Every structure is written in structure tokens, then in C-alpha cells.
Amino acid sequence: MAKSPTFENAIEFAQELIRIPSPSGQEGGVAERIQSEMVSLGLRDIRTDEVGNVIGCVQGTGTAPPVLLSCHTDVVAVGDHAEWEHPPFGGDISEGFLHGRGSMDIKGPLALQTYAAAALAGRADGDVIVAHTVFEERGGLGMKHLLESGTVQPGAVVIGESTHGDICIGHRGRGEVEVVLQGLAGHASAPDRARNALDLVPEVLAAIQALAKDQPEDAVLGTSSIVATGVEVLPESRNVIPDRVTVVLDWRVLPGTNAEGMTSLVKEVVSRRLGHLPDGFGVTVSMAQERQATYTGLAHEHSVFTPGFLMDPDDSLVLAAASAVGRRTGDGPAAVRPWTFATDGGWSRGIFGIPTVGFAPGEERYAHTNRERLDVDEARWVFARYPDLILALQDELA
């Protein structure tokens, strides 16, 4: 049944999506529901690709370059349901807010983008591509695959991560680095027969703390940061001296930083701090790898790394976007700023070089929390501004 691209229908669609759990690798139910809605809204070329991204298109009336609207279909874990004020998969609307996991990160904005595209049927000079990706929460496998495939070639990308109505133009990248310390396991009753890998941990932590004090800074994005976030021990038995300890590092890096450079620098500072190791000890440094299995049945070894990116605040596309959107209160162009967290824009701009901005309702402070919510009035305003944003980008690209 055909649907009208109204805000009210978009919010109802968002509620339905929230009620479908979709952790990374289990986005199939949500993907099926999105395809169904795209059909009802009259989008064309609707499909899922090999990894499960959902793609549709509103065909333009002319020759302007396509604009790609993109959110992700996966969400993070909800934790203890009892800790939520509203059920995480309820999709409740209460006191002016849409509640639940994905309400602002990112099923609410996903619904708005999909409906905003449909509202431009017969109005946009160029194609408006809608592509909602998988595995964004674990490094962006979906967006990486989509752009590598060459099946979409947008002139610009709009990411639907929360911006509170501002125009976001970049963020630091994120990588997980693993420092693996190797020793010789032994019974805890005879420590002299073993090489305790835990003995190396204090010096490794000291090396990382020193590295953290010597990070580069960007005037817009701030300072790169690195911190140890975990120590994993094998064997796990409490009466066995471990022969393998992994120190996990979370590194927020500036654009242009790559995985090879990150691991090389950590290896250098750790080796310098440890000096010559006695026989039986060893150290390796690498990016964390995950075996990611998509709901379509494909399995990939994927590095846990999301690139950073930064658009020039004075870029003509950024200025056009800010002018088209304006401010919810007051006059003048929208505020232009970076996100604090990483997005699929790290792939679209940071790796593939496609001009990328972010625009969506929602406050970043609610992301990944049990208080996640979306201001319905703010969402209504953003929905009303999306057509002007898309048309302005196409006009600037033409």
C-alpha cells in the first residue's frame, strides 16, 4: 500500500524499527522492514547488497550529481532492561520524546532520511540515493563495502548521526590496538618455572601513558587520545601463571592516520620502554581483528578501525548546507562543528574522498545509553529542513 511521505508516518516507521532488535550481524529483520517501506514510498532500484546494506533511489528529473543519504541499521546492546526508564524495544513516545534503543542512534534519523528522500520525488534535479548500512557500530564494514563496490557513486553524502540540528563536518577516527605479551605458563605454586606475562604490563601501561601525553592536535577536532581500556589474560584460571596477556588500547586519531602507522608507533614506544627482554618473553602489536558474519551469510575478517575525516569549514558545500538548514531558533546559517564520536563518514570522506556532512536530530550525550531518546519537535524541524539541504547540495555540485 502506498504511503504519503509525512512526518507522522516517518515517526510511526521509526517506532516500528525500534521494536525490531538489530545488533551488528543481526540486521536482517530491520533490513526487510526498510525495504518494505521503500516500496510503499515509491523508491526505485530497491535492493540489498552482498553484506546486507539496504539501498533505494529517488530518481532525479535532471542531471545533477546524486546525493547519498545514509544511516546504519545496527544498534549497540541494551544491557539490563530493568535499568531503562522506557522499554528499550518499546518505541514509546512520552513527554515529547521517542524512546528506545535506536531512537536517535539511529533508527529515528533513518526513518526521517528515507521519508525525506521520498518527499523529493519529482523535485530533485539529481538522484537521491538512500543506503542504510550494516556493522557501523563495529567499524563500518557496510559503508566500506558499499563504496568499494562502485554500485553507488554519489557527489556528496549526508550522514544521519545525531547533530542536534547542526551541520557536522568530521570527527576523529578510532582504532583498537592490541599489545600481546607472551610468556611461559606455569602452576602458581612454582612461579620460578614460568615467565609471567603480567610482569610486563606495568611498563607497557607506562609507555602508553607517555604516548598519550605526546599526541597531535587539530584546531577543529581537538587532540588525538590513546588509553588502555582492557587487560585480557590467558589462561584465565586463577591458579595458573598466564603466558598471554593482551593490553587493549582505544586510540582516537586525527584524519590521515592509518592502521600501519598506529601499530608501528605503539610497537616503537613499547619496545623502547621494555628494553631487552629475558628469554621466554615476547611482544607483538597489531590492530584488533574481528570475524564479522553478516546476516546475509558472508564472513569477513575486519580490522576494528574507523578512519577520521574533516571537511574544510569554508568548503562551498559546507557553507551551502549550513545556509540551507539554518537554525531552529534565531537567524543565520546552522552551526558547523565536528562530532565527538566516529561515523561512516570516515569511510565516505576519509577514505573515498566524497564530500560528506552530517545532519540529524538528537543529542550525542544520549548515544549508547539507557536514556536514549529523540526530541520529536526537533525531529519534525529536521525533517522539514532535509529537502532544502539535499537540493542545496545538488545545486552546489552541479
Secondary structure, DSSP 8 states (H G I E B T S, - for coil): ------HHHHHHHHHHHHTS--BTT--HHHHHHHHHHHHHHT-EEEEE-TT--EEEEE--SS-EEEEEEE-BS-B-----GGG-SS-TTT--EETTEEESTTTTTTHHHHHHHHHHHHTTTTT-SEEEEEEEBS-GGGT-HHHHHHHHHTS---SEEEE-S--TTSEE-EE-EEEEEEEEEE-B-EETT-GGGSB-GGGGHHHHHHHHHHHHTT--EETTTEE-EEEEEEEEEES--TTEE-SEEEEEEEEEE-TT--HHHHHHHHHHHHHHHH-S--TT-EEEEEE-EEEEE-TTS-EEEEESEE--EE--TT-HHHHHHHHHH--SSSSSS--EE--SS--THHHHTTTT---EEE--SS-GGGTTSTT-EEEHHHHHHHHHHHHHHHHHHHHHH-
